Amino acid sequence: MSQPNKNQPPQNLHALTRFKVLNFVEDLFRAGHRLSDAFRQAALRPWPEDDGDFYAPRTIEDWWYGYKKDGFAALLDSPRRDAGASRVLDDATAAWIIEKVTQYPAIAVKVLYRQWIKEGQRLPSISVVYRFLLRQGLDRKSLRAGHLETGPTKMFEAPAVNDLWMVDFAQGPTLSVDGKSVQTHLCVLIDDHSRLIPFAAYYPHAKTEAFHHCLKEAVLRRGLPRKLYTDNGKPFVNGHSRLVCAQLGIRLLHARPYHSWSKGKCERLILSIQQGFESLLQLKDNAARDLADLNAKLSAWIQTDYHQRQHSSTGVSPQARYQAAAGQLRYPEPGVDLEPLFYLRLDRTVRKSGVVRLGSIFYEVPLHLRGLRVQLRFDPWKRTRVEVWQHGKFVSLARPVRLHLNFQTSAH
């Protein structure tokens, strides 16, 4: 399956910017500044970048307490009744423009617009088109606004357990399954302070799906990190991954170009796995039968060998250093279902037939939503549950269109 759509709805981009502001406030507060001073300092600089917006201290204060009470949802824009609708563009033209813009993302909108006019397409002014695309999160500035923060540039160590995790992919061993060669890819997370591995596993592909699964399993086992440090690989910097981390309250950082040495601990861990674990697979009768067996062997090696062995940098085992701070760990709130936090969110206009399209598959939604904008939330890798939301409220589940049944119904 292809990677999830990078185009984030505007409300997501606005919320991610507010989350970045609160990260700045929290850093100042943890450094000993008064909360009121931190609000004022955050109000003195533009967000998210030099050409961004300024916010009043009172506004930032409202975000702060709203986030503490309701989490990431408090940072989302309050939906309007006509959210996503245009007072100039009719639904059919709006859907046509979105289809064309997403079909040719590398071509400037003004170039496409001139071509559409030449072809006789009846359209409002280009400024109306620009404003419409801005609301849909399809303008270039909105996409650039989601750039990640810059990570460390010199040697460092996080001061506490779960203050900073690092993640990376590496090529794993090649398995022989039913006479076929299967290439594997290792995804591994490491806690910077203790050197403990929150989770690691081998996957068929080094993709966003693997990263999200690894992160989810790590959070379930070891709690929530404050920061997550990655390189600039596609699985880590796409809009879906940014939204997932923000909803979990994780500050996402990335290595600066040509500064890969700053992730040396993660790379050193991968080397230890390759030399200490993968080399053992060459022993007689120790080869992995399949991917599940390979991951079972890796988990056993981590728990019985790596976590128990004294680390050369800290002088104690990763398990002992991690457990020393067990009472300070941050976990998701009791009763919180992690699955929906990893859902992809896409806006769609419901067709007159009461269906929406995801890729090549059509889904049925309630007929009273015909012609309206809705948001679909779903696991992009499984799609076993596609939720329909409108104005920030759950409406129903979308069901795959049963074409044969619809034909029989219409024929009678």
Summary of the structure (lengths in Angstrom):
residues: 412
radius of gyration: 24.1
end to end distance: 37.1
largest distance: 77.6
contacts: 1184
relative contact order: 0.10
helix: 43%
strand: 18%
